[in-house]
Amino acid sequence: MDTHWLAMPILNQLNSGVLVLTTDYCISFYNQFIERRLGVPLSEVRNQSVFNVFTDLPEAWLKRKLDSVVALNAPSFSSWEQRPYVLKLPHMRPVSSGSDYMIQNCSMLPLNHPKTGETYVCLLIEDATDVSIYQQELQRNMHILQQANRFDGLTKVYNRSYWEQLLQSEFLRAKRYHQPLSLILFDLDKFKLLNDHYGHLGGDFVLIELAAYIQSLLRESDFLGRYGGEEFGIILPNTALQGAAEVAERICQRVAEHQLLFNQNIIRATISLGVAELGQQELQEPQDLLRCADVALYSSKRQGRNRSTCYQQAMPEYRQK
Ligand SMILES: Nc1nc2c(ncn2[C@@H]2O[C@H](COP(=O)(O)OP(=O)(O)OP(=O)(O)O)[C@@H](O)[C@H]2O)c(=O)[nH]1
């Protein structure tokens, strides 16, 4: 059967663009997919340089690609992730795709005329606008999920499980490279009274405000996490005990001076802190460091609260929460 007659109706029905160029980059053919979007009949531009017809083509890049397709007589591919579009064509989406133009995958195929032996290059343009929209949506949702997975819903600092993962990896890193690592645990003082006095909303407000305030006092390399209800932890990588003790003391003082305004009431909260450092003992596990900081925090509470204390071996052992 003679199949030549099939080609043109199928080419014009295709939901992809077909553009055929000569080896000196002149337009030999494009199908209706391109014609409709470009708004220029093929007859008007046939034999014109593709660079005169499609504005903003990446000329040097495209010439290099086309030349190599011809020289190697082998196809080439450009995905939308590498280059969002080759031909500047409008997309036909009512919703925004994040781009004003159709996002495209582009395959470049060498064609050899069976009779004349002349070489052409066919650019197959596949509309990837939908795919790129879904991908952006997916990435946005992944980001939201990741945030939800890592951050405490109330205070927006790291949640316990993610903070503990950070502690585990910082602990291993510090041990491996013989670097210092310190930990501060702190707990709001008499928070039950504060809750009773201002209500749970007042208590939540204090937690949110203080977490943000303390975060602002830290280096970007330190990790603040909510360890429990009104208990928080700070991982201080590359920080020896003396430095961590200074940080803890500064936080303690600044929090005590900090005024919070809730429903026209000025609230002053205080915190108690415990500081421990990896090198203080031969600690084997992150849990050992947590235990030492907790013992020190308990000592701050017993000494009257609103203070920071560094762990010492002689301190009374673990408190049960
Ligand atoms: N508003 C609010 N309160 C919380 C939250 N999580 C824990 N709490 C409260 O924090 C209080 C902690 O009380 P306690 O463990 O007795 O400690 P405290 O009153 O702070 O006393 P000290 O720690 O000994 O200074 C409890 O009343 C909890 O209900 C929270 O997310 N929001």
The ligand as a Gaussian input file, in Angstrom:
#p B3LYP/6-31G(d) Opt

LIG

0 1
 N       -0.089000      26.308000      77.226000
 C        0.621000      25.198000      77.123000
 N        1.020000      24.558000      78.239000
 C        1.738000      23.440000      78.146000
 C        2.089000      22.921000      76.896000
 N        2.820000      21.811000      77.120000
 C        2.925000      21.644000      78.451000
 N        2.275000      22.637000      79.088000
 C        2.092000      22.844000      80.539000
 O        3.323000      23.094000      81.143000
 C        3.177000      22.824000      82.536000
 C        4.417000      22.176000      83.058000
 O        4.285000      22.067000      84.418000
 P        5.366000      21.415000      85.381000
 O        6.027000      20.260000      84.658000
 O        4.720000      21.167000      86.677000
 O        6.493000      22.465000      85.509000
 P        6.453000      23.991000      85.901000
 O        5.117000      24.450000      86.365000
 O        7.033000      24.733000      84.711000
 O        7.439000      24.031000      87.086000
 P        9.018000      23.937000      87.066000
 O        9.410000      23.278000      85.776000
 O        9.365000      23.101000      88.251000
 O        9.534000      25.317000      87.152000
 C        1.956000      21.931000      82.673000
 O        0.929000      22.690000      83.278000
 C        1.560000      21.616000      81.238000
 O        0.164000      21.506000      81.050000
 C        1.630000      23.618000      75.721000
 O        1.877000      23.239000      74.570000
 N        0.918000      24.751000      75.889000

